[in-house]
Structures are given as structure tokens and as C-alpha cells.
Amino acid sequence: MAPSVTYKLLSVDLDGTLLRRDGAVHEEDARAVLRLQKRGIPVSIVTGRLFSGSIATARVLDLEGPIACVDGSHIVDARTDVEHVHQAITGDDAERLREILERHQTASFLFAHDAIVYDPRGDAFAPYVKTWSTRVTQVERVTRHPHWSHERGILAVVAVGADGLIAESAQEIREGTGDATYVVSFPVGRYEGVSALVVRARGPTKGTAVRWLAAHHGIGVEEVVVVGDWVNDVPMFEVAGRSFVMGQAPEDVKLRATDRLAADGTTGGGIAEAIARAWGL
């Protein structure tokens, strides 16, 4: 596919895209990012992780400027730690969410103040969640934590449990918090009969993050290239000028991207392939 515009920004997902399953950046991808930056093209991260779970990768790659975390709910400068966007669930909506999770007794993980808080109910699932932040604390009871009533609110909640329990919880959250929250649930592949749900403030997506990043860099969204691999990457596929999807992505996600990559998240190399195809580097 020959580019019809000169692309001026690369925004990439982390898990399954820039990061291999072992959490490392493939050397080929790191070299390609360096070549692109030397050409004056900024590179940004757009991830579901917290900032504390993303910043190490940003600094390994010597990225400058803002990175978008929690699917666009939190945008922070990778060099200065200056916060540009912080959209959280607050007040009565946070209280209703807390009450629902307390009643259903899910294994809940609270994302707030750039850290994750959980209680012993979450022990079995903690390794699954800990990839999203390096700052993780276990407390006696997560639904009694003061973050729920803090004026900055909570950026997200992840709840894990039996398929039926999570389906019921997700439906009650949608009904109880209305337009204030976005809720998505999905099976957890590594656990039989177990699902998870993610709740965050309604409005931000990876698509809104790409629009914000484009405006920050003074370019149009049609001049942005994005790379991702999962359902939460689709909103950025829909707004960017060119979108590359990793080889291991579900077929319905692949259908939403402009380009498919041969590389997959196990071995890495997808970012290098996208850079070669979009910029010829």
C-alpha cells in the first residue's frame, strides 16, 4: 500500500504489540523506533496499562512527549510526568460501583493514584493484573479503601470471577452507573470458566487518545500510524490514517485495520514491520 500522505506520528499499543509475552521489547522493534525518531518522527504509547506500568518502556525507547494510558483516560508526559488528561469515575458513580462489587464479592482490582490495590480475593488473579502496573498493594478489603471517595476518583476497576458472576456484575454496573462508565467483559483465556470486566469513565478511548496526541503534535489524525492487536485498539484504528494489526489478533479486530502484519506478539517485530511499510525505514 503506497502512502497517500506523509505520516508524522506513530502510536503503538504495548501488550501483544510493542511488548512480547515476556514483557520485553524485541530488539528489531527497538532499533526501528530509534531510526524513526532520528528522522524526527515522534513515537507515542497508547495502552490500557497505568502510567506506572508504561513509563519504563517509554524510557527504554527514549520516547519524548505524552503517552496515553488506561485507554486514553490518563495522558502524561513521559519526560516530565506532567499530567495532561485525567478522567476518572468519581462521587456517587464511584460509590455505586463500589457497592455493586462489594455485593457480588468479585476479585476486584482498583486502579487509582497510578497504582493497583486489591485484597486476598484477588490472589489467584494477581499475576494476570500486575502486568498493568509496577505499583501493586494488597489491602485487607479493597471495597473499603479510601480511594473510592477521593476527589480524584478511580481510573478503572478490573473484576475477575466465574463467567456468570461477571456477566451479572457487568449488567448491574451498566444499569447502576448509566452514562458515567464504560464496561466491557471478556473470558480470561488462561482460566477455564473465568471472565473479567473492566470499568472506566465513559468518553475516553484509544481513539480519543490518538486525536489528542495528533492535536498536541500539531498534525491531523490522517497523518498518524497506529499499531495494535486487541478490541480496545479498534477505536484508534478507526481514526488514524493508517492502522496495522498484529498477526495474532482476532479476525474481527483484523477486519478493522487498514493493514495486517505478518509479525505476532510472541516473537515481536511488528513495530519494525509497520515502520518499514509506512515509512520505508
MIMARMI-847149 format. One record per residue (C-alpha): residue in one letter; y, x, z. Coordinates in steps of 0.2 Angstrom, whole numbers. Layout:
BEGIN
ATOM  nulo      y      x      z
ATOM     a      Y      X      Z
...
***
This chain:
BEGIN
ATOM  nulo      y      x      z
ATOM     m      0      0      0
ATOM     a     16      8     -5
ATOM     p     30      5      7
ATOM     s     45     -6      1
ATOM     v     56      1     15
ATOM     t     59     17     24
ATOM     y     51     14     41
ATOM     k     61     21     56
ATOM     l     51     17     71
ATOM     l     33     17     77
ATOM     s     27      6     91
ATOM     v     10      8     97
ATOM     d     -2     -1    109
ATOM     l    -11     10    122
ATOM     d    -29      5    127
ATOM     g    -41      5    112
ATOM     t    -27     11    101
ATOM     l    -17     27    106
ATOM     l    -29     30    121
ATOM     r    -48     32    118
ATOM     r    -60     24    130
ATOM     d    -60     39    141
ATOM     g    -41     37    143
ATOM     a    -36     52    133
ATOM     v    -25     54    118
ATOM     h    -35     60    103
ATOM     e    -28     77     98
ATOM     e    -26     72     80
ATOM     d    -16     57     86
ATOM     a     -5     68     97
ATOM     r     -2     80     83
ATOM     a      3     66     71
ATOM     v     15     59     84
ATOM     l     23     76     86
ATOM     r     25     78     67
ATOM     l     33     61     66
ATOM     q     46     64     80
ATOM     k     50     81     72
ATOM     r     55     71     56
ATOM     g     67     61     68
ATOM     i     57     45     69
ATOM     p     56     38     87
ATOM     v     39     33     94
ATOM     s     38     20    107
ATOM     i     24     12    118
ATOM     v     21     -7    119
ATOM     t      7    -11    131
ATOM     g      0    -23    144
ATOM     r      0     -9    157
ATOM     l     13     -7    170
ATOM     f     26      7    168
ATOM     s     17     17    181
ATOM     g      1     16    171
ATOM     s     10     21    155
ATOM     i     23     34    159
ATOM     a     10     49    160
ATOM     t      5     46    141
ATOM     a     23     44    136
ATOM     r     27     61    144
ATOM     v     12     70    137
ATOM     l     18     65    120
ATOM     d     36     69    124
ATOM     l     42     52    120
ATOM     e     61     48    122
ATOM     g     69     31    124
ATOM     p     62     14    131
ATOM     i     44      9    132
ATOM     a     39     -9    134
ATOM     c     26    -14    147
ATOM     v     17    -29    154
ATOM     d     18    -36    136
ATOM     g     37    -35    135
ATOM     s     41    -41    152
ATOM     h     46    -24    158
ATOM     i     56    -11    147
ATOM     v     60      5    155
ATOM     d     67     22    148
ATOM     a     53     35    148
ATOM     r     65     49    151
ATOM     t     77     42    164
ATOM     d     67     27    172
ATOM     v     82     16    168
ATOM     e     76     -2    168
ATOM     h     82    -12    153
ATOM     v     72    -28    154
ATOM     h     63    -36    170
ATOM     q     57    -54    168
ATOM     a     46    -60    182
ATOM     i     39    -75    190
ATOM     t     50    -80    205
ATOM     g     54    -93    218
ATOM     d     45   -109    218
ATOM     d     34   -104    202
ATOM     a     28    -89    211
ATOM     e     24    -99    227
ATOM     r     14   -112    216
ATOM     l      4    -99    208
ATOM     r      0    -91    225
ATOM     e     -6   -107    232
ATOM     i    -17   -110    217
ATOM     l    -25    -93    218
ATOM     e    -27    -95    237
ATOM     r    -36   -112    235
ATOM     h    -48   -106    221
ATOM     q    -51    -89    230
ATOM     t    -52    -79    215
ATOM     a    -52    -60    215
ATOM     s    -33    -58    212
ATOM     f    -23    -43    207
ATOM     l     -4    -44    210
ATOM     f      7    -34    198
ATOM     a     24    -31    206
ATOM     h     36    -17    210
ATOM     d     27     -6    197
ATOM     a     11     -7    207
ATOM     i     -5    -17    209
ATOM     v    -10    -25    225
ATOM     y    -27    -33    228
ATOM     d    -39    -37    243
ATOM     p    -58    -34    246
ATOM     r    -62    -49    235
ATOM     g    -57    -38    220
ATOM     d    -68    -23    225
ATOM     a    -81    -26    211
ATOM     f    -67    -28    198
ATOM     a    -55    -15    204
ATOM     p    -61     -1    191
ATOM     y    -58    -14    177
ATOM     v    -40    -17    183
ATOM     k    -35      1    189
ATOM     t    -33      7    171
ATOM     w    -16     -3    171
ATOM     s     -8      7    184
ATOM     t    -10     23    195
ATOM     r     -2     14    210
ATOM     v    -15      3    217
ATOM     t    -16     -3    235
ATOM     q    -29    -13    244
ATOM     v    -22    -25    257
ATOM     e    -31    -37    269
ATOM     r    -26    -53    259
ATOM     v    -17    -52    243
ATOM     t    -11    -70    243
ATOM     r     -2    -66    259
ATOM     h      8    -51    253
ATOM     p     27    -52    254
ATOM     h     29    -48    235
ATOM     w     26    -66    231
ATOM     s     43    -71    239
ATOM     h     53    -56    234
ATOM     e     68    -59    224
ATOM     r     62    -48    210
ATOM     g     46    -59    209
ATOM     i     30    -53    201
ATOM     l     27    -47    184
ATOM     a     10    -53    182
ATOM     v     -6    -58    190
ATOM     v    -24    -54    185
ATOM     a    -38    -65    192
ATOM     v    -56    -62    189
ATOM     g    -71    -74    193
ATOM     a    -85    -84    187
ATOM     d    -82    -92    170
ATOM     g    -80   -110    177
ATOM     l    -68   -105    191
ATOM     i    -57    -95    180
ATOM     a    -56   -110    167
ATOM     e    -51   -122    181
ATOM     s    -38   -110    189
ATOM     a    -30   -107    172
ATOM     q    -28   -125    168
ATOM     e    -21   -129    186
ATOM     i     -9   -114    184
ATOM     r     -3   -121    167
ATOM     e     -1   -138    174
ATOM     g      7   -132    191
ATOM     t     20   -120    184
ATOM     g     24   -128    167
ATOM     d     36   -118    156
ATOM     a     38   -104    168
ATOM     t     22    -95    165
ATOM     y     11    -89    150
ATOM     v     -8    -90    154
ATOM     v    -22    -83    144
ATOM     s    -40    -82    149
ATOM     f    -55    -72    141
ATOM     p    -73    -67    145
ATOM     v    -75    -50    153
ATOM     g    -87    -41    142
ATOM     r    -94    -29    154
ATOM     y    -99    -43    167
ATOM     e   -111    -57    162
ATOM     g   -104    -74    166
ATOM     v    -87    -67    172
ATOM     s    -70    -71    165
ATOM     a    -52    -66    168
ATOM     l    -35    -73    167
ATOM     v    -18    -65    165
ATOM     v     -2    -74    171
ATOM     r     15    -68    167
ATOM     a     33    -75    164
ATOM     r     34    -86    148
ATOM     g     45    -79    135
ATOM     p     41    -60    133
ATOM     t     28    -54    121
ATOM     k     24    -39    112
ATOM     g     34    -47     98
ATOM     t     50    -49    108
ATOM     a     47    -31    114
ATOM     v     47    -25     96
ATOM     r     63    -35     92
ATOM     w     71    -27    107
ATOM     l     66    -10    103
ATOM     a     72    -12     85
ATOM     a     89    -18     91
ATOM     h     90     -4    103
ATOM     h     87      9     89
ATOM     g     99      0     78
ATOM     i     86     -5     64
ATOM     g     79    -20     58
ATOM     v     61    -26     63
ATOM     e     56    -24     45
ATOM     e     58     -5     47
ATOM     v     46     -5     62
ATOM     v     27      0     60
ATOM     v     16     -6     74
ATOM     v     -2     -2     78
ATOM     g    -14    -12     90
ATOM     d    -31    -19     92
ATOM     w    -31    -35    103
ATOM     v    -25    -53    104
ATOM     n     -9    -48    113
ATOM     d     -4    -37     99
ATOM     v     -3    -51     87
ATOM     p     15    -56     91
ATOM     m     20    -38     86
ATOM     f     10    -39     70
ATOM     e     20    -55     66
ATOM     v     37    -47     67
ATOM     a     35    -29     62
ATOM     g     37    -23     44
ATOM     r     20    -16     44
ATOM     s      6    -18     56
ATOM     f    -10     -8     57
ATOM     v    -25    -14     66
ATOM     m    -39     -3     74
ATOM     g    -57     -4     67
ATOM     q    -65    -11     82
ATOM     a    -53    -26     83
ATOM     p    -60    -44     82
ATOM     e    -59    -51     65
ATOM     d    -46    -64     69
ATOM     v    -35    -51     75
ATOM     k    -38    -40     59
ATOM     l    -33    -55     49
ATOM     r    -15    -55     57
ATOM     a    -11    -37     52
ATOM     t     -5    -30     35
ATOM     d    -17    -15     36
ATOM     r    -34    -11     43
ATOM     l    -38      6     49
ATOM     a    -55     15     47
ATOM     a    -52     23     64
ATOM     d    -58     15     80
ATOM     g    -54     16     99
ATOM     t    -70     25    103
ATOM     t    -66     41     94
ATOM     g    -47     39     91
ATOM     g    -37     45     76
ATOM     g    -30     28     72
ATOM     i    -12     33     75
ATOM     a    -14     48     64
ATOM     e    -21     37     50
ATOM     a     -7     25     52
ATOM     i      6     38     51
ATOM     a     -2     46     36
ATOM     r     -2     29     27
ATOM     a     16     23     32
ATOM     w     25     40     31
ATOM     g     14     51     21
ATOM     l     13     64     35
***
